[in-house]
Structures are given as structure tokens and as C-alpha cells.
């Protein structure tokens, strides 16, 4: 399993910017394989080991910065990553994109971040969107919540209000897919 360098860069930047007093503790808590990745220049378009470059480092973020709360840590990592990715030029696009169109695009974006994985979106009604994730063997609870947080932030930037999400099925619990349901008020 592999992950794009973009996800690693935003993980490192998140800790540096949101928890600067814990950054050195976070880096030193990583195994040597992860330290060598994070102390070098991360290529945003390169593929890295999912375990060494992503899964272990984000679990350490959750442990050190969120008192082992995978939902809060994953969600905040995802929100930060979306904020970084979707500001500037893309912000105008978000203001005119429908939540339905945006959710379809988000599904495609995640298939370019993780390999292998399959993500599809469906829209049961005008205020609900669902991401269904499959073929993602190494997914963990923090990653599911990071995907949810990223998607929530993207939907908020496109003016969805009163947004909530619920992980109704989970590969981590033995389900065939992970299903993340998003609902909003407007």
C-alpha cells in the first residue's frame, strides 16, 4: 500500500503549525523508517510506504496531540489538509460547485492519494452524500476520520452548513466497505 507525498507533507505541517511545542516529541517518537522520511524533503507527487510514511506517523499524532482520540485527531488532520489544498485558486471553484459535484470530485481525489483503493460517492438526497471506500486493506480508524474531516472541510468551503458525518460501515470492523455519510442543513 502506498500514499502520495502530499498527505505526508500536510501531516508534518499540521504538527509544526498546530502543535509546535509537540513537534520534536512527535518526530522522536517515530520509528527510524518514518524519521528518515519526515526529516528529508518530501516530494508531494512521489509515492511512499503507507505504513512508514502515513499510518504510523498519524497514529503518533493522535497519541501525542489528541490523547489517543482517533476521531478528533483524524478529523482535524483532514480538515487542515483540505484547507491547505482547497484555498487560493480552488476556493472560487468551491463557491460555485454543488455539494453533489464536489462529493464526486472528492471521491476521485482520494483514489489519487492512496494506492490501491477505490472510492465512490453517491447522493441519497439533496442534503446527504456518502463516500464508499473499498480495496483499502490497511485503512485504520484515524484514516477514515481524516477522509471524513477532509470532506467536511471541502463541503463547508462550498457553503454547506450544519454539517455532520457518521461512519456507518467500516473496513476496520470487518465490513466489506467503509461508508461515511455526510449530512447538512441547507
C-alpha positions in Angstrom: 0.0 0.0 0.0 1.2 3.5 -0.9 0.3 7.1 -0.2 1.2 10.3 -2.1 3.7 12.6 -0.5 1.0 15.4 -0.3 -0.5 13.6 2.6 2.8 13.3 4.4 3.6 17.0 3.9 0.3 18.1 5.4 0.8 15.7 8.3 4.2 17.3 9.1 2.9 20.8 8.5 -0.1 20.2 10.7 2.0 19.2 13.7 4.5 22.1 13.1 1.7 24.7 12.8 -0.9 23.5 15.2 1.3 21.8 17.9 4.8 23.4 17.5 5.6 22.6 21.2 5.0 18.9 20.5 6.7 18.6 17.1 10.1 17.4 18.3 8.4 14.9 20.6 6.3 13.6 17.7 9.4 13.2 15.4 11.4 11.5 18.0 8.5 9.0 18.7 8.6 7.8 15.1 10.4 4.6 14.1 13.7 5.1 12.1 11.9 4.4 8.8 9.4 7.2 9.4 12.0 9.6 10.8 14.1 9.3 7.6 11.1 10.2 5.5 10.0 13.1 7.7 13.4 14.6 8.2 14.1 14.6 4.4 12.5 16.7 1.7 9.1 15.1 1.0 8.1 15.0 -2.7 4.4 15.8 -2.9 3.9 13.7 -6.1 6.0 10.7 -5.0 4.6 7.5 -3.6 5.6 6.5 0.0 5.0 3.4 2.1 1.6 3.7 3.7 2.8 2.2 7.0 6.0 4.1 7.4 5.1 7.4 5.8 1.5 7.7 6.9 -0.2 5.2 9.2 2.4 5.2 12.0 3.1 8.9 11.9 -0.6 9.8 12.1 -1.2 7.4 14.9 1.6 9.1 16.8 -0.1 12.5 16.1 -3.3 11.1 17.6 -1.4 9.7 20.6 0.7 12.9 21.3 -1.6 15.6 20.3 -5.1 14.2 20.8 -4.8 11.9 23.8 -5.5 8.8 21.6 -8.8 10.2 20.2 -8.7 8.8 16.6 -11.9 10.6 15.6 -10.7 14.1 16.8 -7.2 13.6 15.5 -8.2 12.2 12.2 -10.8 14.8 11.6 -8.5 17.7 12.5 -5.7 16.3 10.2 -8.2 16.0 7.4 -9.7 19.5 7.9 -6.2 21.0 7.9 -5.2 19.1 4.7 -8.4 20.2 2.9 -7.8 23.8 4.0 -4.3 23.7 2.6 -5.4 22.0 -0.7 -8.5 24.0 -1.4 -7.7 27.6 -0.6 -6.5 30.1 -3.1 -7.4 29.4 -6.7 -9.7 26.5 -5.9 -11.7 28.5 -3.3 -13.6 30.3 -6.2 -14.5 26.9 -7.7 -15.8 25.7 -4.3 -18.2 28.6 -4.1 -19.9 27.7 -7.4 -19.7 23.9 -7.2 -22.7 22.0 -5.9 -22.2 19.7 -2.9 -23.1 16.8 -5.2 -20.5 17.6 -7.8 -17.9 18.3 -5.1 -18.5 15.0 -3.4 -18.0 13.2 -6.7 -14.7 15.0 -7.2 -13.6 14.2 -3.6 -14.1 10.5 -4.3 -11.7 10.8 -7.3 -9.2 12.9 -5.4 -8.8 10.2 -2.7 -8.1 7.5 -5.3 -5.1 9.6 -6.3 -3.8 9.8 -2.7 -3.9 6.1 -1.8 -2.9 3.1 -3.9 -4.7 0.8 -4.1 -8.1 1.9 -3.1 -11.5 2.5 -4.6 -13.7 5.4 -3.5 -17.1 6.2 -4.9 -19.7 8.8 -4.0 -23.5 8.5 -4.0 -26.1 11.0 -3.1 -29.3 9.6 -1.5 -30.9 13.1 -1.4 -30.1 16.8 -1.7 -28.6 17.1 1.8 -26.8 13.8 2.1 -23.7 12.4 0.5 -21.9 9.1 1.0 -18.4 8.1 0.4 -17.9 4.3 0.0 -14.4 3.1 0.3 -13.2 -0.3 -0.8 -9.9 -2.2 -1.7 -8.1 -0.3 1.1 -6.5 -3.1 3.0 -4.5 -1.0 5.5 -7.1 1.6 6.4 -7.4 2.4 10.1 -9.9 4.5 12.2 -7.7 7.6 12.1 -7.5 7.5 8.3 -11.3 7.0 8.0 -11.8 10.1 10.1 -9.1 12.0 8.2 -11.0 11.3 5.0 -14.2 12.4 6.7 -12.6 15.6 8.0 -11.2 16.5 4.6 -14.6 16.0 3.0 -16.4 18.0 5.7 -14.0 20.9 5.3 -14.4 20.8 1.5 -18.2 20.8 1.8 -18.1 23.7 4.4 -15.9 25.7 1.9 -18.7 25.1 -0.6 -21.2 26.7 1.8 -22.8 23.5 3.3 -23.9 24.4 6.9 -24.7 22.3 9.9 -22.5 19.5 8.6 -22.2 16.2 10.4 -20.7 12.9 9.4 -21.2 9.3 10.5 -19.1 6.3 9.7 -21.9 3.7 9.3 -19.7 0.8 7.9 -16.0 0.3 8.4 -13.4 -1.9 6.8 -11.7 -1.7 10.3 -14.7 -3.6 11.8 -14.8 -6.3 9.1 -17.4 -4.7 6.8 -16.9 -5.1 3.1 -16.6 -1.3 2.7 -16.3 1.9 4.7 -19.3 4.2 4.3 -19.0 7.7 5.5 -22.4 9.6 5.5 -22.4 13.4 5.4 -25.5 15.5 6.1 -26.0 19.2 6.0 -28.9 21.7 6.7 -29.0 23.9 3.6 
